[in-house]
Amino acid sequence: MAKKENRITISFRSDLKYTELGVLVLGFIRKLLGINDEVFFKIEISLREAVNNAIVHGNGRDLNKRVHADFVWERSLLRIHVRDENNRQVRVQDVEDKIQSCNLLSFNGRGITIIRSYMDSFEFRCLPGGSEVIMEKKLT
């Protein structure tokens, strides 16, 4: 998709205070690409939800586990991968069922519903040693 120099990868402990680190990286990318306020808001909220889900639901706030965020971009597209290090097998269908039954006032599933509505593309994958969310936003 993008050239090697159009990638920033960060990794941090499963502590909610590190959500801001991802937002700082996103702010840097915003300046590089001139992302407008409305689009930036949607990406920022989606990033916060994905990172918080990885910390709380994926890693269970275990400070020995890390969250990995990968930002890849080109002029017209930003792709963000957020991966946790959970050691259980998550069934994608279970996640999909939870999303489908989501109530916006519910404490579970709301984040994924928000991401799906704000981003142009959303994918949830189970990987060996963790789960990953991949989300994309068109910038033009």
ABEGO torsion letter per residue (X at the ends): XBBAAABBBBBBBBBAAAAAAAAAAAAAAAAAAGBBAAAAAAAAAAAAAAAAAAAAAAAGGBAABBBBBBBBBBAABBBBBBBBABABBBBAAAAAAAAAABBAABABGAAAAAAAAABABBBBBBBBGEBBBBBBBBAX
